[in-house]
């Protein structure tokens, strides 16, 4: 049942992304615009959601619907909401704290939440933040917001 719900959510979100991406500006002189990549991701979301839903419907038709709340459901549900809350925090504090600091904090929190020890989580977070910041900021020339620390 849970797979069916999440499959339908992915389908709905994919449709929303396609509709919103249509408003992105067209790049002059190119056969594709800024909407291409989000539209491709949205198509993948729709296809994945459809496969998940169809699989869930087959399983429901074979086994019937049995709704039970598994042990640890509340903790796992709150754990699933953590990435959403961290993305919202990134959007809210990105300009103030800077993208590098926000990436570092988000990766560190998610790694610790998944059970990684603090020292390896910190090392992975610092390394990944440095690689992403350098890749986007210097190689791809994407202007990332700098925070109070200057990076």
N, CA, C and O atoms as a DFTB+ gen file, in Angstrom:
604 C
 N C O
     1  1       0.825      -1.192       0.000
     2  2       0.000       0.000       0.000
     3  2       0.869       1.255       0.000
     4  3       0.572       2.232      -0.687
     5  1       1.944       1.212       0.780
     6  2       2.844       2.360       0.862
     7  2       3.489       2.639      -0.502
     8  3       3.644       3.795      -0.895
     9  1       3.864       1.573      -1.219
    10  2       4.464       1.755      -2.541
    11  2       3.480       2.394      -3.514
    12  3       3.868       3.214      -4.346
    13  1       2.231       2.027      -3.412
    14  2       1.218       2.616      -4.287
    15  2       1.091       4.116      -4.014
    16  3       1.038       4.917      -4.947
    17  1       1.045       4.485      -2.759
    18  2       0.918       5.904      -2.397
    19  2       2.131       6.691      -2.889
    20  3       1.983       7.754      -3.491
    21  1       3.328       6.167      -2.631
    22  2       4.524       6.877      -3.060
    23  2       4.647       6.909      -4.583
    24  3       5.130       7.895      -5.140
    25  1       4.220       5.856      -5.256
    26  2       4.220       5.864      -6.716
    27  2       3.316       6.946      -7.270
    28  3       3.688       7.651      -8.209
    29  1       2.131       7.082      -6.698
    30  2       1.210       8.128      -7.142
    31  2       1.748       9.524      -6.818
    32  3       1.546      10.464      -7.586
    33  1       2.428       9.653      -5.682
    34  2       3.035      10.944      -5.338
    35  2       4.123      11.296      -6.352
    36  3       4.208      12.444      -6.788
    37  1       4.952      10.330      -6.731
    38  2       5.997      10.595      -7.723
    39  2       5.392      10.977      -9.067
    40  3       5.907      11.867      -9.743
    41  1       4.318      10.326      -9.461
    42  2       3.661      10.683     -10.717
    43  2       3.145      12.115     -10.652
    44  3       3.341      12.890     -11.588
    45  1       2.488      12.467      -9.557
    46  2       1.943      13.819      -9.411
    47  2       3.059      14.864      -9.405
    48  3       2.942      15.900     -10.059
    49  1       4.138      14.596      -8.671
    50  2       5.248      15.542      -8.630
    51  2       5.911      15.688     -10.002
    52  3       6.312      16.789     -10.382
    53  1       6.026      14.601     -10.734
    54  2       6.588      14.666     -12.082
    55  2       5.747      15.538     -12.999
    56  3       6.284      16.317     -13.786
    57  1       4.438      15.410     -12.900
    58  2       3.552      16.243     -13.715
    59  2       3.691      17.714     -13.330
    60  3       3.722      18.584     -14.200
    61  1       3.776      17.990     -12.037
    62  2       3.940      19.371     -11.573
    63  2       5.249      19.959     -12.103
    64  3       5.274      21.107     -12.547
    65  1       6.330      19.186     -12.061
    66  2       7.622      19.676     -12.545
    67  2       7.558      19.976     -14.036
    68  3       8.093      20.992     -14.479
    69  1       6.920      19.120     -14.813
    70  2       6.794      19.365     -16.259
    71  2       6.016      20.646     -16.516
    72  3       6.412      21.454     -17.356
    73  1       4.913      20.838     -15.802
    74  2       4.097      22.040     -15.993
    75  2       4.886      23.290     -15.604
    76  3       4.848      24.291     -16.319
    77  1       5.598      23.242     -14.483
    78  2       6.367      24.409     -14.045
    79  2       7.580      24.671     -14.930
    80  3       7.970      25.825     -15.108
    81  1       8.174      23.636     -15.479
    82  2       9.355      23.805     -16.326
    83  2       9.012      24.457     -17.658
    84  3       9.892      25.021     -18.307
    85  1       7.773      24.394     -18.071
    86  2       7.357      25.020     -19.328
    87  2       7.540      26.539     -19.300
    88  3       7.650      27.168     -20.352
    89  1       7.574      27.126     -18.112
    90  2       7.729      28.576     -17.984
    91  2       9.185      29.024     -18.001
    92  3       9.450      30.226     -17.968
    93  1      10.132      28.101     -18.052
    94  2      11.537      28.463     -18.057
    95  2      11.872      29.151     -19.390
    96  3      11.268      28.834     -20.414
    97  1      12.815      30.075     -19.383
    98  2      13.122      30.821     -20.611
    99  2      13.802      29.949     -21.665
   100  3      14.495      28.982     -21.351
   101  1      13.581      30.318     -22.907
   102  2      14.201      29.638     -24.031
   103  2      15.556      30.286     -24.272
   104  3      15.674      31.511     -24.255
   105  1      16.571      29.471     -24.496
   106  2      17.907      29.986     -24.773
   107  2      17.983      30.300     -26.264
   108  3      17.779      29.410     -27.089
   109  1      18.275      31.557     -26.625
   110  2      18.322      31.925     -28.046
   111  2      19.393      31.134     -28.802
   112  3      20.510      30.959     -28.316
   113  1      19.040      30.669     -29.977
   114  2      19.980      29.961     -30.835
   115  2      20.175      28.499     -30.499
   116  3      21.029      27.846     -31.099
   117  1      19.414      27.963     -29.560
   118  2      19.570      26.558     -29.193
   119  2      18.264      25.825     -29.460
   120  3      17.185      26.417     -29.429
   121  1      18.380      24.538     -29.721
   122  2      17.201      23.715     -29.985
   123  2      16.493      23.293     -28.715
   124  3      15.376      22.778     -28.767
   125  1      17.125      23.503     -27.584
   126  2      16.526      23.141     -26.305
   127  2      16.729      24.307     -25.342
   128  3      17.613      25.143     -25.528
   129  1      15.899      24.341     -24.322
   130  2      15.969      25.437     -23.369
   131  2      16.282      24.957     -21.971
   132  3      16.711      23.823     -21.760
   133  1      16.058      25.842     -21.026
   134  2      16.342      25.534     -19.631
   135  2      15.387      24.489     -19.071
   136  3      15.638      23.930     -18.003
   137  1      14.302      24.220     -19.775
   138  2      13.316      23.256     -19.285
   139  2      13.690      21.809     -19.604
   140  3      13.039      20.890     -19.106
   141  1      14.715      21.584     -20.413
   142  2      15.031      20.218     -20.852
   143  2      15.389      19.297     -19.688
   144  3      14.785      18.235     -19.534
   145  1      16.363      19.690     -18.869
   146  2      16.816      18.814     -17.790
   147  2      15.711      18.548     -16.759
   148  3      15.497      17.390     -16.400
   149  1      14.996      19.579     -16.267
   150  2      13.898      19.280     -15.335
   151  2      12.813      18.401     -15.955
   152  3      12.220      17.568     -15.269
   153  1      12.558      18.581     -17.233
   154  2      11.543      17.750     -17.892
   155  2      11.999      16.298     -17.982
   156  3      11.200      15.384     -17.777
   157  1      13.273      16.080     -18.285
   158  2      13.785      14.705     -18.326
   159  2      13.719      14.046     -16.947
   160  3      13.355      12.876     -16.833
   161  1      14.069      14.793     -15.910
   162  2      13.979      14.267     -14.546
   163  2      12.522      13.947     -14.211
   164  3      12.230      12.916     -13.607
   165  1      11.610      14.842     -14.608
   166  2      10.190      14.631     -14.328
   167  2       9.660      13.401     -15.054
   168  3       8.852      12.655     -14.502
   169  1      10.104      13.189     -16.275
   170  2       9.678      11.985     -17.015
   171  2      10.171      10.739     -16.284
   172  3       9.444       9.752     -16.171
   173  1      11.406      10.788     -15.788
   174  2      11.922       9.668     -14.992
   175  2      11.106       9.448     -13.734
   176  3      10.853       8.307     -13.346
   177  1      10.688      10.546     -13.087
   178  2       9.847      10.420     -11.889
   179  2       8.506       9.775     -12.233
   180  3       8.013       8.925     -11.491
   181  1       7.924      10.175     -13.343
   182  2       6.627       9.617     -13.750
   183  2       6.760       8.138     -14.082
   184  3       5.929       7.329     -13.666
   185  1       7.797       7.782     -14.826
   186  2       8.000       6.374     -15.190
   187  2       8.278       5.542     -13.940
   188  3       7.707       4.465     -13.769
   189  1       9.158       6.041     -13.065
   190  2       9.452       5.323     -11.826
   191  2       8.224       5.183     -10.938
   192  3       7.990       4.124     -10.356
   193  1       7.436       6.257     -10.835
   194  2       6.202       6.207     -10.047
   195  2       5.199       5.229     -10.622
   196  3       4.509       4.525      -9.884
   197  1       5.120       5.188     -11.957
   198  2       4.197       4.251     -12.597
   199  2       4.630       2.807     -12.353
   200  3       3.799       1.947     -12.062
   201  1       5.939       2.541     -12.472
   202  2       6.427       1.184     -12.212
   203  2       6.186       0.782     -10.759
   204  3       5.784      -0.347     -10.478
   205  1       6.434       1.708      -9.846
   206  2       6.209       1.431      -8.429
   207  2       4.738       1.172      -8.147
   208  3       4.400       0.270      -7.380
   209  1       3.865       1.955      -8.759
   210  2       2.421       1.796      -8.557
   211  2       1.907       0.484      -9.140
   212  3       1.112      -0.217      -8.513
   213  1       2.367       0.160     -10.343
   214  2       1.922      -1.088     -10.982
   215  2       2.378      -2.299     -10.172
   216  3       1.615      -3.247      -9.981
   217  1       3.620      -2.266      -9.698
   218  2       4.126      -3.361      -8.861
   219  2       3.312      -3.482      -7.578
   220  3       2.981      -4.585      -7.143
   221  1       2.991      -2.334      -6.976
   222  2       2.194      -2.355      -5.745
   223  2       0.789      -2.885      -6.008
   224  3       0.253      -3.646      -5.203
   225  1       0.195      -2.493      -7.119
   226  2      -1.155      -2.982      -7.446
   227  2      -1.155      -4.490      -7.687
   228  3      -2.087      -5.182      -7.277
   229  1      -0.124      -5.001      -8.343
   230  2      -0.016      -6.454      -8.542
   231  2       0.101      -7.169      -7.203
   232  3      -0.528      -8.204      -6.982
   233  1       0.911      -6.607      -6.315
   234  2       1.099      -7.223      -5.008
   235  2      -0.192      -7.165      -4.190
   236  3      -0.526      -8.125      -3.496
   237  1      -0.910      -6.065      -4.264
   238  2      -2.170      -5.935      -3.540
   239  2      -3.199      -6.918      -4.078
   240  3      -3.942      -7.529      -3.310
   241  1      -3.242      -7.074      -5.416
   242  2      -4.234      -7.996      -5.988
   243  2      -3.932      -9.452      -5.629
   244  3      -4.849     -10.266      -5.525
   245  1      -2.652      -9.785      -5.441
   246  2      -2.289     -11.151      -5.081
   247  2      -2.490     -11.425      -3.599
   248  3      -2.977     -12.493      -3.227
   249  1      -2.118     -10.473      -2.750
   250  2      -2.136     -10.703      -1.309
   251  2      -3.325     -10.084      -0.603
   252  3      -3.596     -10.402       0.555
   253  1      -4.027      -9.216      -1.279
   254  2      -5.084      -8.472      -0.608
   255  2      -4.476      -7.303       0.157
   256  3      -3.256      -7.187       0.269
   257  1      -5.320      -6.460       0.668
   258  2      -4.841      -5.287       1.394
   259  2      -4.763      -5.624       2.877
   260  3      -5.769      -5.946       3.510
   261  1      -3.567      -5.546       3.411
   262  2      -3.374      -5.762       4.838
   263  2      -2.633      -4.551       5.384
   264  3      -1.448      -4.358       5.113
   265  1      -3.324      -3.764       6.135
   266  2      -2.712      -2.558       6.683
   267  2      -2.288      -2.843       8.121
   268  3      -3.119      -3.149       8.976
   269  1      -1.014      -2.742       8.369
   270  2      -0.488      -2.866       9.719
   271  2       0.652      -1.861       9.870
   272  3       1.362      -1.566       8.909
   273  1       0.812      -1.359      11.039
   274  2       1.859      -0.378      11.293
   275  2       3.075      -1.122      11.823
   276  3       3.038      -1.670      12.925
   277  1       4.162      -1.145      11.040
   278  2       5.338      -1.879      11.486
   279  2       6.034      -1.180      12.644
   280  3       5.861       0.017      12.873
   281  1       6.819      -1.958      13.360
   282  2       7.561      -1.408      14.488
   283  2       8.591      -0.410      13.959
   284  3       9.268      -0.675      12.965
   285  1       8.702       0.726      14.624
   286  2       9.633       1.768      14.204
   287  2       9.112       2.634      13.079
   288  3       9.883       3.376      12.472
   289  1       7.828       2.562      12.784
   290  2       7.252       3.327      11.676
   291  2       7.367       4.827      11.908
   292  3       7.691       5.571      10.983
   293  1       7.109       5.277      13.123
   294  2       7.151       6.706      13.415
   295  2       8.569       7.235      13.241
   296  3       8.766       8.303      12.662
   297  1       9.557       6.495      13.739
   298  2      10.946       6.938      13.609
   299  2      11.366       6.973      12.144
   300  3      12.028       7.919      11.717
   301  1      10.999       5.972      11.379
   302  2      11.381       5.966       9.971
   303  2      10.640       7.052       9.195
   304  3      11.183       7.615       8.244
   305  1       9.414       7.347       9.592
   306  2       8.673       8.419       8.927
   307  2       9.310       9.767       9.205
   308  3       9.435      10.597       8.304
   309  1       9.713       9.988      10.450
   310  2      10.393      11.244      10.780
   311  2      11.744      11.322      10.073
   312  3      12.171      12.399       9.657
   313  1      12.408      10.188       9.940
   314  2      13.671      10.152       9.211
   315  2      13.495      10.472       7.743
   316  3      14.387      11.047       7.119
   317  1      12.359      10.108       7.187
   318  2      12.081      10.427       5.787
   319  2      11.778      11.909       5.605
   320  3      11.995      12.452       4.522
   321  1      11.291      12.558       6.626
   322  2      10.984      13.986       6.540
   323  2      12.224      14.859       6.742
   324  3      12.224      16.028       6.356
   325  1      13.272      14.308       7.339
   326  2      14.474      15.083       7.609
   327  2      15.097      15.671       6.339
   328  3      15.414      16.860       6.336
   329  1      15.290      14.903       5.260
   330  2      15.844      15.525       4.046
   331  2      14.978      16.667       3.517
   332  3      15.503      17.664       3.022
   333  1      13.677      16.530       3.617
   334  2      12.786      17.607       3.163
   335  2      12.988      18.858       4.005
   336  3      13.042      19.968       3.476
   337  1      13.100      18.676       5.317
   338  2      13.321      19.811       6.210
   339  2      14.678      20.453       5.936
   340  3      14.810      21.676       5.997
   341  1      15.681      19.640       5.637
   342  2      17.008      20.186       5.355
   343  2      17.044      20.940       4.027
   344  3      17.744      21.947       3.913
   345  1      16.316      20.481       3.041
   346  2      16.219      21.218       1.773
   347  2      15.531      22.560       2.006
   348  3      15.957      23.581       1.466
   349  1      14.471      22.558       2.807
   350  2      13.796      23.815       3.135
   351  2      14.743      24.759       3.881
   352  3      14.730      25.965       3.636
   353  1      15.562      24.223       4.785
   354  2      16.544      25.042       5.499
   355  2      17.591      25.591       4.535
   356  3      18.027      26.733       4.679
   357  1      17.997      24.787       3.553
   358  2      18.962      25.252       2.550
   359  2      18.395      26.442       1.779
   360  3      19.082      27.442       1.573
   361  1      17.150      26.326       1.360
   362  2      16.517      27.412       0.616
   363  2      16.412      28.665       1.488
   364  3      16.636      29.776       1.006
   365  1      16.079      28.494       2.750
   366  2      15.873      29.632       3.643
   367  2      17.185      30.308       4.032
   368  3      17.231      31.535       4.122
   369  1      18.252      29.545       4.266
   370  2      19.482      30.102       4.812
   371  2      20.658      30.130       3.843
   372  3      21.764      30.513       4.225
   373  1      20.436      29.732       2.607
   374  2      21.500      29.663       1.620
   375  2      22.165      31.013       1.400
   376  3      23.393      31.099       1.383
   377  1      21.387      32.053       1.235
   378  2      21.944      33.381       0.987
   379  2      22.657      33.936       2.223
   380  3      23.649      34.654       2.096
   381  1      22.159      33.611       3.404
   382  2      22.724      34.153       4.642
   383  2      24.009      33.428       5.033
   384  3      25.023      34.072       5.306
   385  1      23.976      32.107       5.063
   386  2      25.115      31.320       5.543
   387  2      26.059      30.884       4.436
   388  3      27.198      30.505       4.708
   389  1      25.607      30.930       3.206
   390  2      26.421      30.483       2.080
   391  2      26.140      29.035       1.727
   392  3      25.760      28.230       2.578
   393  1      26.334      28.723       0.461
   394  2      26.005      27.372       0.002
   395  2      26.951      26.320       0.563
   396  3      26.519      25.213       0.885
   397  1      28.234      26.646       0.685
   398  2      29.196      25.650       1.169
   399  2      28.901      25.244       2.606
   400  3      28.915      24.057       2.931
   401  1      28.636      26.207       3.455
   402  2      28.338      25.893       4.851
   403  2      27.041      25.095       4.976
   404  3      26.954      24.162       5.774
   405  1      26.045      25.464       4.189
   406  2      24.775      24.732       4.235
   407  2      24.946      23.304       3.722
   408  3      24.382      22.370       4.294
   409  1      25.724      23.125       2.641
   410  2      25.980      21.771       2.135
   411  2      26.678      20.922       3.179
   412  3      26.332      19.760       3.391
   413  1      27.667      21.519       3.828
   414  2      28.418      20.808       4.856
   415  2      27.503      20.349       5.988
   416  3      27.558      19.190       6.401
   417  1      26.674      21.240       6.483
   418  2      25.771      20.915       7.598
   419  2      24.759      19.849       7.172
   420  3      24.502      18.901       7.915
   421  1      24.190      20.004       5.984
   422  2      23.178      19.050       5.516
   423  2      23.775      17.660       5.370
   424  3      23.188      16.683       5.836
   425  1      24.941      17.556       4.726
   426  2      25.558      16.235       4.560
   427  2      25.930      15.624       5.898
   428  3      25.738      14.427       6.116
   429  1      26.464      16.445       6.794
   430  2      26.847      15.946       8.111
   431  2      25.636      15.411       8.869
   432  3      25.702      14.328       9.451
   433  1      24.544      16.147       8.870
   434  2      23.335      15.713       9.579
   435  2      22.782      14.428       8.967
   436  3      22.410      13.507       9.693
   437  1      22.728      14.362       7.646
   438  2      22.174      13.160       7.000
   439  2      23.056      11.935       7.230
   440  3      22.544      10.838       7.451
   441  1      24.358      12.111       7.179
   442  2      25.249      10.969       7.421
   443  2      25.137      10.467       8.857
   444  3      25.095       9.260       9.093
   445  1      25.090      11.388       9.812
   446  2      24.944      10.980      11.212
   447  2      23.586      10.318      11.429
   448  3      23.482       9.346      12.178
   449  1      22.552      10.836      10.782
   450  2      21.214      10.244      10.906
   451  2      21.187       8.811      10.370
   452  3      20.413       7.979      10.844
   453  1      22.032       8.532       9.384
   454  2      22.086       7.191       8.803
   455  2      23.016       6.251       9.568
   456  3      23.184       5.095       9.181
   457  1      23.622       6.743      10.655
   458  2      24.419       5.865      11.496
   459  2      25.912       5.924      11.269
   460  3      26.653       5.130      11.848
   461  1      26.376       6.850      10.435
   462  2      27.819       6.990      10.216
   463  2      28.418       7.679      11.438
   464  3      27.838       8.627      11.968
   465  1      29.577       7.203      11.882
   466  2      30.230       7.830      13.036
   467  2      30.626       9.266      12.696
   468  3      30.761       9.619      11.525
   469  1      30.808      10.080      13.719
   470  2      30.992      11.517      13.527
   471  2      32.262      11.852      12.738
   472  3      32.213      12.688      11.835
   473  1      33.381      11.227      13.053
   474  2      34.632      11.567      12.375
   475  2      34.585      11.224      10.879
   476  3      34.923      12.081      10.061
   477  1      34.182      10.010      10.490
   478  2      34.058       9.745       9.052
   479  2      32.997      10.632       8.391
   480  3      33.174      11.064       7.251
   481  1      31.906      10.902       9.095
   482  2      30.861      11.756       8.527
   483  2      31.398      13.159       8.273
   484  3      31.099      13.763       7.242
   485  1      32.185      13.676       9.201
   486  2      32.770      15.009       9.027
   487  2      33.753      15.020       7.861
   488  3      33.766      15.960       7.067
   489  1      34.568      13.986       7.758
   490  2      35.544      13.916       6.663
   491  2      34.840      13.835       5.304
   492  3      35.218      14.527       4.359
   493  1      33.827      12.996       5.220
   494  2      33.070      12.866       3.971
   495  2      32.375      14.173       3.633
   496  3      32.375      14.592       2.475
   497  1      31.785      14.821       4.622
   498  2      31.064      16.072       4.392
   499  2      31.990      17.174       3.909
   500  3      31.664      17.896       2.967
   501  1      33.144      17.307       4.551
   502  2      34.107      18.343       4.152
   503  2      34.624      18.079       2.743
   504  3      34.712      19.003       1.934
   505  1      34.962      16.838       2.443
   506  2      35.479      16.488       1.125
   507  2      34.430      16.719       0.044
   508  3      34.717      17.336      -0.982
   509  1      33.224      16.229       0.271
   510  2      32.163      16.382      -0.725
   511  2      31.806      17.849      -0.928
   512  3      31.569      18.275      -2.059
   513  1      31.766      18.625       0.147
   514  2      31.471      20.053       0.027
   515  2      32.551      20.756      -0.779
   516  3      32.245      21.586      -1.635
   517  1      33.803      20.434      -0.514
   518  2      34.906      21.052      -1.255
   519  2      34.836      20.702      -2.738
   520  3      35.005      21.577      -3.587
   521  1      34.588      19.439      -3.059
   522  2      34.520      19.011      -4.460
   523  2      33.344      19.678      -5.167
   524  3      33.493      20.169      -6.286
   525  1      32.187      19.700      -4.530
   526  2      31.010      20.303      -5.156
   527  2      31.198      21.803      -5.323
   528  3      30.900      22.347      -6.386
   529  1      31.688      22.480      -4.289
   530  2      31.881      23.931      -4.374
   531  2      32.899      24.296      -5.443
   532  3      32.673      25.221      -6.222
   533  1      34.014      23.581      -5.488
   534  2      35.017      23.867      -6.505
   535  2      34.522      23.536      -7.905
   536  3      34.794      24.268      -8.857
   537  1      33.796      22.431      -8.027
   538  2      33.276      22.047      -9.337
   539  2      32.303      23.085      -9.884
   540  3      32.417      23.513     -11.033
   541  1      31.355      23.481      -9.059
   542  2      30.351      24.428      -9.531
   543  2      30.894      25.849      -9.576
   544  3      30.662      26.573     -10.544
   545  1      31.617      26.253      -8.530
   546  2      32.059      27.638      -8.439
   547  2      33.180      27.998      -9.393
   548  3      33.193      29.099      -9.944
   549  1      34.132      27.076      -9.601
   550  2      35.301      27.414     -10.412
   551  2      35.279      26.765     -11.788
   552  3      35.536      27.437     -12.787
   553  1      34.983      25.491     -11.859
   554  2      35.006      24.817     -13.154
   555  2      33.796      25.174     -14.019
   556  3      33.944      25.474     -15.204
   557  1      32.612      25.141     -13.431
   558  2      31.395      25.409     -14.200
   559  2      30.972      26.873     -14.159
   560  3      30.043      27.271     -14.862
   561  1      31.644      27.669     -13.345
   562  2      31.385      29.114     -13.238
   563  2      29.956      29.432     -12.806
   564  3      29.368      30.420     -13.246
   565  1      29.409      28.581     -11.941
   566  2      28.073      28.826     -11.381
   567  2      28.258      29.670     -10.132
   568  3      28.962      29.256      -9.211
   569  1      27.639      30.849     -10.080
   570  2      27.827      31.698      -8.893
   571  2      27.068      31.137      -7.693
   572  3      25.839      31.169      -7.650
   573  1      27.810      30.631      -6.735
   574  2      27.205      30.109      -5.510
   575  2      27.255      31.192      -4.443
   576  3      28.239      31.927      -4.354
   577  1      26.204      31.300      -3.631
   578  2      26.211      32.326      -2.584
   579  2      27.334      32.072      -1.570
   580  3      27.537      30.953      -1.101
   581  1      28.043      33.135      -1.258
   582  2      29.095      33.020      -0.251
   583  2      28.533      33.488       1.083
   584  3      27.719      34.410       1.140
   585  1      28.964      32.861       2.118
   586  2      28.462      33.184       3.436
   587  2      29.418      34.081       4.195
   588  3      30.302      34.697       3.599
   589  1      29.250      34.158       5.493
   590  2      30.088      35.028       6.315
   591  2      31.548      34.570       6.364
   592  3      32.435      35.359       6.691
   593  1      31.796      33.309       6.043
   594  2      33.166      32.790       6.046
   595  2      33.888      33.049       4.727
   596  3      35.085      32.783       4.619
   597  1      33.178      33.562       3.724
   598  2      33.790      33.908       2.445
   599  2      33.876      32.792       1.431
   600  3      34.553      32.941       0.413
   601  1      33.196      31.656       1.681
   602  2      33.177      30.570       0.692
   603  2      31.827      29.947       0.631
   604  3      31.612      29.014      -0.143
